[in-house]
Amino acid sequence: MKKLSWVDKLLFVINSLFATILLLSYLLPFIAPSRFSSISIMSLVVPLLILINLFFGIFWIIKLKRQFILSTLVLLIGFQQVNSLYQIAEKKVLLTEDIKIMSYNVRLFNLHTVKKINEEKMIIHVEGFVKNQDPDILCFQEYVSTLTTSFNYPYKYIDKNISTKNPYFGQAIFSKYRIINSGSLNFDDSINNAIFIDVIKKTDTIRVYNIHLESQRIKLDKENLGEENSEKLIQRLQNTFKKQEIQARQLIAHETNCNYNIIISGDFNNTAFSWVYKKIKGSKQDTFTEAGKGFGKTYDYLFPSRIDFILVDDNFTVNNYKTFKYDFSDHFPIMARVNLTK
């Protein structure tokens, strides 16, 4: 520190603060929100903490200062977290036997939103997009449950347990494979939900969950970022995280009774650095970390926010993963190609 200028000394103090916070954030996946909900909120900003520490590491290297060791060491300790944020090379194995599964939060097709296109035009755009990508299984969150379109799929399951809080809010799964069973988990006191289908592919039965955990309702507007009562915002986030924990536990209990190979897709409304993600993922593969590229950003926010996931059992081989920069919702659609090989 003696050889540093006063500006560099100040920067290193700031660097040390962010490095310490990032190091502590590595504990977040092990802390249930019901125990420390205020701490769990940090999972939303872990991507930003990683990027800040990466910046400081590069900054000190350029200046040929040994202070680069601090952030570099912290990033290496949390290599799994960094790996969840960014992938260098996309895996491109395209097999005819692949199951192509897509997940997309369509925000009610802009039914109640001022957006560049209205509901009717967005449905036409999404139909064209789906036709072009041709997924075998298509999972929608925030689906308009009163729609009659089938997106040209022979089989479908649409959530029929419509909340009285929002008579249009629902979820849907469309499938090329025959559905032999379906159902809803019916989250308590929430317009969000999880649904599932069991499909037959040749001689294999596969369980597909489409989940939408409790929403954070954080928007880039003055209602949130300029909220006068910050305590009110924090309290709302704490309650949301606690609800997500209950919903995650309900999903885990439900899938425990399933003897089929499982695919879980949907909008977790939380990052890969959270307790709910770690708990739901368990021993499953995250298709992004297995075959994706770049930041995999799925939510239109200030920094890379990956809150939509496709997780698969170890019996699947993940061959490809894509995030589509399809700017008609506040979420981007994602699609994975997987093959049941075990």
N, C-alpha and C positions, 0 to 999 in steps of 0.2 A: 504493500500500500504506500510505502514511502516514496516510490518512484512514480506514483500516479499524481496527475494534476488534481486540483480540488474538484473539477467537473467530473473527472473519471472516478474519483472517490465517491461522489454523490451517486453517480450511475451504478457503481458497484453495490452501494447500500440498497438502491432500488432493486437491482438484480437479485441480491440476496433475499429480499423480501418475497419477490415473485417465485424464486427457486424454493423457498421454504413452503410457501402456500401450495405450489405444485406437488412437492414431496408429500405434504399432508393429505392432498387430494387423492393420493393413491389408496388411501384407506376407505374412501367413500363407498366402493362396491361392497364393503364388508359391514357397513353401518346401516341398519334398517331405519327408514324414515320415521317409524313410530317411536324410535328411541331418541334420535337427534334430527328432527326434521329441518331445523334451521341450518345444520351443517350439510345435509343432503342437497340443499339448493345449489351448493357449489358445483355439483356435477354438470350444471348447465354451462358453466364458464371454463371447464377444463380445457376444451379446444383452444380457447384464447390464451390460457396459461401456458400451454405447450408452445404455441407460436411465439409468445413473448420470450420464453426461455431459449427458444431456437434463435431468435433475433439476437439476444445477448451473447449466446455462444459464438455466433458468426461475427458479431461486432468485436469481441475481444480477440478472436483469431486474426481478423484483419489488422487489428492494432498490435498484434504480436505480444499480447499480454497473457500471462498464465491464469488470469481470472476466468478465462474461458472454461477452465476445469469445472467450476461450480455448476453451471447450467448443463454442461455436457454430461457430467456425472449423474445429475438428477434425471436427465432425459434417458440415460442408459439404464438407470434403476427402474424406470417406468417404461421400459421398451414396449411392453404389451399395450400400454395406453397409447403410445406414439403410433404403434402399428395399427391401432383401431382408428386413428385419425387420417392416416395417409398411406396409400399403397403406390409403389413405384411402377410395377408392370402388370398389365392386364393379362389374365389367363384366357386364351382364345382356343378352346377345344369345342368344336361344334359337331355334335353327333346326332344322328337321326333318332336315336333312342332317348335323347334328352327330354326331360320334363321342363318346359319353359313356364315359369311362374312369375307373374307380375303383381306388384302391390302399388296402389295409387290412392292417395287421399284427394278426392276431387272437390272438396269444399262445397258440397251440394250443387255442383255445376254452376257456381256463382248465383244461385237462386236469390240470395239476400245480400249480395255483395256488389259494390260498384267496381267493375273490372272492365278491361279493354273489350271483352266480348260478353254478351248476355248468355243466359242459361241455354236457350235453344241452340245458339251457334256453338257454344262450348260442347254440347252433347254431340253435335255433328263432327267437331274437331276430334273429340275423344274417340268416337266410333272409327274415324279414319285412322287415327294413331294406333288403336288396338288392332285394326285390320292389317295394318302395315307390319306391326311387330309380331302378331299372331301368337300370343301366349297360349299355352294349353290350359292354364288355370289363371284366372284373373280375379284379384281381390280388391274391392273398393271399400274405402272408409269414407264417412260423411256422404253416403250415397242417398240420392233422393228415392226413398222407398216406394213412392207412388209411380215411378216410371214404369212403362210397359215394355221398353226396348229390351231385347235379349242379347244385343251385341253379337248376334249370329252364333250363339253357343247353344248346343242341344240340351245342356243341363245347367241348372242354376239353383242357388239358395239365397233368398233375400230375408233379412231379419224382419220378422213379423211383429216383434214385440216393440211397437212404436211408442216412444215416450210421449206422454201428454204434454211435456214441456216443449217439445218440438215435433209436430206430427209428420215432418218430412225426413227427419234425421235417422239414418239407418246404415246398414252394411250389407254387402252383397258378395257372393262368390259365383263366378261363372266357370264352367268346366267343359272340356271336350270329352273327359272321361265320365263314365256312368257313376252317378252318385247313389250309393246304397244306404247312406245314413247321413243325417244332418241335425244340427241343433244349435241352441243359443245358451250362453252362460248366464245371461241376464244380470249384469252388475247392479247391485243395490244403489239406490239414490244417485243415479247417473244417467245421462243420455248416451254415454259411451258404452261399448259392449264388446264381447268376443263371440264369434260364431265359428262353426266348424262343419266340415263335410268329410265323409269317407268315400274315396273313389277307388275304382278298380282299373288298374293298368296291367293288361295281360293277366298274369296269375297273382299279382301283388295288390294288396289293399294298403292305401296310404291315407293317413289322417292329415287334413290341412286346416289349420286355424287361421282366421282372419281377426286380428285383435286391434282395438283402438282404446288405449288406456286413457285415463282421465286427462283432459286438456289443461295445459298451463294457462292458456288465454293471454299470452304475452304478445303484444303487437308493437310494431314500430310506429307508435303514434303518441300523442301527448297524454292519452288516457293511462298508459303504462309508464313510459320512460319519463314523463313529466308529472307523474302522480304526486300530489302534494303530501298525501299521507302514505309515506313509504312503509310504515308499519302495517298498513292495511294490505299493501301489495305482498309483503313478506308473509303475512298471515295466510293470505290466499294460496300462495305457493306452498307453504307448509301443509295446509289442508289437502292440496292436490297431491303432494308426494305421499301423504298417508293413505289417501284413497288408492293411488297407484299400487302401493304395497298390498293392500287388501285384494285388489283386482289381480295382481300377479300371483298371489298365494292361491286364489281361486282357480286361476288357469293351471297352475302347477298341480294342484290337487286333482283337477279334471283330467289332465293328460296322463297322470300316474296310472289311471285305470284303463289306459289304451295300450293294446298289445301290437299296434301297427307301427310302421315307420312314420315319423311325424315331421311335418313342415309347419313352421310358425312364421307368418308374415303379418305386416301391418305397421301401424303408427303407434310407437311406444310413448310419444310425447316426452321422451327423455333420451339422454345420450348413452353412448356405449361405456360411459364412465360412472354409471349409476348402479344403485343396488338392484333396481327392478330389472335392468338389462342383464346383469350378472346372474340373477336368480332364474330368470326365464331361459337364458341361454344354457345354463348348466354345462353339460358336456357336448352340446350341439355345436355345429360349425356356423360361423357368421359368413355368409356367402361373399360379403364385401371383402373381408380380410383374406379369404381364400382365393378370390379371383378378380377383385376389383382393381380400379386404378384411380389415382388422384385422391382428393379429399372425400369423394362420395357424398357431397353435400345434398341433403334431401329436403331441407326446409329453407325457404327464402328469408334469410336473416343476415345480420351484419357480418358474422364470421361463420366458418364451416360448421354447420349443425347437421349431424346425421342422426335423425330420430326415427327414421323408417328402416325396418330391417326385414331380412328373409333369413331365417335360421333353419338348419336341417340336421337330422340325425347323422351319426357317423357312418351309417350304412350307405349314405349318398356320397358320390363324388361330385364336387362342385367344378364345373367346366367353364363357366363364364358368369360375369356380373356386369350390369350396366346401370348407370344413373342417367336418365334422359333430361336434358335441359329444356323441358317442355313447359313453357311459362304461361299456363292458364289457371293454375291454382297456386296456393301458397306452399304447396309441396311439389316435389318432382317425382315422377313415377320411377320405379326401380324394377329390374327384371333379372332373374338368375336362371341359368341352365344347369340342371342337376341330373345325375344318372344314378339309379339304384343299382349298385354293383355288388353288394354283399348280402 
